[in-house]
Amino acid sequence: APAGAAEATGLPPLVAGTVGAAITGGDGLEEECESLREHCASLEERNARLLDEIAVLRSRVEVDLPHWSGQLRVQARLLAETAAPFKSAPLGEKLLAASAALEVAEEGLRGLRGPALREELRELKAAFGQQLALAQGREDELRDENGRLKRMLQAVGTSVAAEAQAQAQGEAAAAGGGAAPAGGGGAGG
């Protein structure tokens, strides 16, 4: 039936079978969906537990690594000091080689603290980038507001100048109003 449904609908067999099951009776589909939801919930719980465990282990590492790194450094120095009088003998050479290996191990342990520092640096860079973006956004807003205020000031200045000019013309007309008829009569006659 699913193959016939696939041919009839043009859908892939799996999809056509699911559609056919949904049409004929969706109980199987609902059960499968519920099963998937339960599985998803269990995976989310497991993921949460693993994340908690990772956090605990990371905190232990951040505390333990410096301690054990320091212990290796001390033991390497002690071994080198002890082997110094014997360095011409084969035993002294072996002890100095062991001391050098301890120093390399100590450097390796110090290097393991790097990922946490890199994560912190990445977070710091992200926070700085956000602050920089906010500052640039604020600067753009202030620049826009400054331009708007300049335009308003120019408009007010133009308006004040126009009013002053109109007032000056009105005063001139009033002062010239008494002289205008006389001047106008002299010019007309």
C-alpha positions as CSV (number, residue, x, y, z in Angstrom):
1,A,0.0,0.0,0.0
2,P,2.8,2.5,0.8
3,A,4.4,1.9,-2.6
4,G,1.0,2.5,-4.3
5,A,0.6,5.6,-2.2
6,A,4.0,6.8,-3.3
7,E,3.2,6.3,-6.9
8,A,-0.2,7.9,-6.6
9,T,1.1,11.0,-4.7
10,G,4.5,11.3,-6.2
11,L,6.0,11.4,-2.7
12,P,8.9,9.3,-1.5
13,P,7.8,5.9,-0.1
14,L,8.6,6.8,3.5
15,V,6.7,10.1,3.4
16,A,3.8,8.5,1.4
17,G,3.7,5.6,4.0
18,T,3.5,8.1,6.9
19,V,0.9,10.1,5.1
20,G,-1.1,6.9,4.4
21,A,-0.8,5.9,8.1
22,A,-2.0,9.3,9.1
23,I,-5.0,9.1,6.8
24,T,-5.9,5.5,7.7
25,G,-5.3,5.8,11.4
26,G,-2.8,8.1,13.1
27,D,-2.5,6.1,16.3
28,G,0.9,4.6,15.2
29,L,2.1,8.1,14.2
30,E,1.0,9.6,17.5
31,E,2.7,6.8,19.4
32,E,5.9,7.3,17.4
33,C,5.7,11.1,18.0
34,E,5.3,10.6,21.7
35,S,8.2,8.1,21.8
36,L,10.4,10.7,20.0
37,R,9.3,13.4,22.5
38,E,10.3,11.1,25.4
39,H,13.6,10.3,23.8
40,C,14.2,14.0,23.2
41,A,13.5,14.8,26.8
42,S,15.8,12.0,28.0
43,L,18.6,13.4,25.7
44,E,18.1,16.9,27.1
45,E,18.4,15.6,30.7
46,R,21.5,13.7,29.8
47,N,22.9,16.7,28.0
48,A,22.3,18.9,31.2
49,R,24.0,16.3,33.4
50,L,27.0,16.1,31.0
51,L,27.3,19.9,31.0
52,D,27.2,20.0,34.8
53,E,29.9,17.3,34.9
54,I,32.0,19.2,32.4
55,A,31.7,22.3,34.6
56,V,32.8,20.4,37.7
57,L,35.7,18.8,35.9
58,R,36.8,22.2,34.4
59,S,36.7,23.8,37.8
60,R,38.8,20.9,39.2
61,V,41.3,21.3,36.4
62,E,41.6,25.0,36.9
63,V,42.4,24.3,40.6
64,D,44.5,21.2,40.2
65,L,46.7,22.1,37.2
66,P,48.6,24.9,38.8
67,H,49.2,22.8,41.8
68,W,50.5,19.8,39.9
69,S,52.4,22.0,37.5
70,G,54.2,23.6,40.5
71,Q,54.9,20.2,42.0
72,L,56.6,19.0,38.8
73,R,58.6,22.2,38.6
74,V,59.9,21.7,42.2
75,Q,60.7,18.0,41.6
76,A,62.5,18.8,38.3
77,R,64.7,21.4,40.1
78,L,65.4,19.0,43.0
79,L,66.3,16.2,40.6
80,A,68.6,18.5,38.6
81,E,70.3,19.7,41.8
82,T,70.7,16.1,42.9
83,A,72.0,15.0,39.6
84,A,74.5,17.9,39.1
85,P,77.4,16.3,40.9
86,F,76.9,13.1,38.8
87,K,76.5,14.7,35.4
88,S,79.8,13.2,34.1
89,A,78.6,9.7,35.0
90,P,75.9,7.8,33.0
91,L,73.5,7.9,36.0
92,G,73.8,11.7,36.2
93,E,73.1,12.0,32.5
94,K,69.9,9.9,32.9
95,L,68.8,11.9,36.0
96,L,69.3,15.2,34.1
97,A,67.3,13.8,31.2
98,A,64.6,12.8,33.6
99,S,64.7,16.3,35.0
100,A,64.3,17.8,31.6
101,A,61.4,15.5,30.9
102,L,59.7,16.7,34.1
103,E,60.2,20.4,33.0
104,V,58.6,19.5,29.6
105,A,55.7,17.9,31.4
106,E,55.3,20.9,33.6
107,E,55.2,23.2,30.6
108,G,52.6,20.9,29.0
109,L,50.4,21.2,32.1
110,R,50.7,24.9,32.1
111,G,49.6,24.9,28.4
112,L,46.4,23.0,29.3
113,R,45.2,26.1,31.1
114,G,45.2,27.8,27.7
115,P,41.7,26.9,26.5
116,A,40.0,28.6,29.5
117,L,42.1,31.7,28.9
118,R,41.2,31.6,25.2
119,E,37.6,31.3,26.0
120,E,37.9,34.2,28.4
121,L,39.7,36.2,25.8
122,R,37.0,35.4,23.2
123,E,34.3,36.5,25.7
124,L,36.2,39.7,26.4
125,K,36.5,40.4,22.7
126,A,32.8,39.8,22.2
127,A,31.9,42.1,25.1
128,F,34.3,44.7,23.8
129,G,32.8,44.4,20.3
130,Q,29.3,44.9,21.8
131,Q,30.4,47.9,23.8
132,L,32.1,49.4,20.7
133,A,29.0,48.8,18.6
134,L,26.9,50.5,21.3
135,A,29.3,53.4,21.5
136,Q,29.3,53.8,17.7
137,G,25.5,53.6,17.6
138,R,25.3,56.3,20.3
139,E,27.9,58.4,18.5
140,D,25.7,58.1,15.3
141,E,22.6,59.1,17.3
142,L,24.4,62.1,18.7
143,R,25.7,63.1,15.3
144,D,22.2,62.9,13.9
145,E,20.8,64.9,16.8
146,N,23.6,67.5,16.4
147,G,22.7,67.9,12.7
148,R,19.0,68.2,13.5
149,L,19.7,70.9,16.1
150,K,21.9,72.8,13.6
151,R,19.1,72.7,11.1
152,M,16.7,73.9,13.8
153,L,19.1,76.7,14.7
154,Q,19.5,77.8,11.1
155,A,15.7,77.8,10.7
156,V,15.3,79.9,13.9
157,G,18.1,82.2,12.7
158,T,16.4,82.6,9.3
159,S,13.0,83.2,11.0
160,V,14.5,85.8,13.4
161,A,16.3,87.5,10.5
162,A,13.0,87.5,8.5
163,E,11.2,89.0,11.5
164,A,13.9,91.6,12.0
165,Q,13.8,92.5,8.3
166,A,9.9,92.7,8.4
167,Q,10.1,94.9,11.5
168,A,12.7,97.1,10.0
169,Q,10.6,97.5,6.8
170,G,7.5,98.2,9.0
171,E,9.4,100.9,10.9
172,A,10.7,102.3,7.7
173,A,7.2,102.3,6.2
174,A,5.9,104.0,9.4
175,A,8.6,106.5,9.3
176,G,8.4,106.9,5.6
177,G,4.5,106.8,5.8
178,G,4.5,110.5,6.9
179,A,7.1,111.4,4.3
180,A,5.7,109.2,1.6
181,P,2.6,111.3,1.0
182,A,4.6,114.4,0.9
183,G,7.2,112.8,-1.2
184,G,4.5,111.1,-3.2
185,G,2.6,114.4,-3.7
186,G,5.8,116.1,-4.8
187,A,6.6,113.3,-7.2
188,G,3.0,113.2,-8.5
189,G,2.7,117.0,-9.1
